[in-house]
Amino acid sequence: MAQQAEQVPNAATKARRRQEIMAASLRVIAAEGFAAATMRGIADAVGTQAGALYHYFRSKHEILYVL
């Protein structure tokens, strides 16, 4: 049985995903406020799991900084 190669996102895909995360973060933070917003809530808005966000941003504070 052949193993499937793990797909590594290229720079364009990673940049696009960062933009999706930032847009979702803006919606969540606007609705809930920064203090109440969570990485899990942002991940839900993006349609992924919270752990995946950490491949793109170190923290909620970093997301706010780039917004």
Secondary structure, 3 states (H helix, E strand, C coil): CCCCCCCCCCHHHHHHHHHHHHHHHHHHHHHHCCCCCCHHHHHHHHCCCHHHHCCCCCCHHHHHHHC
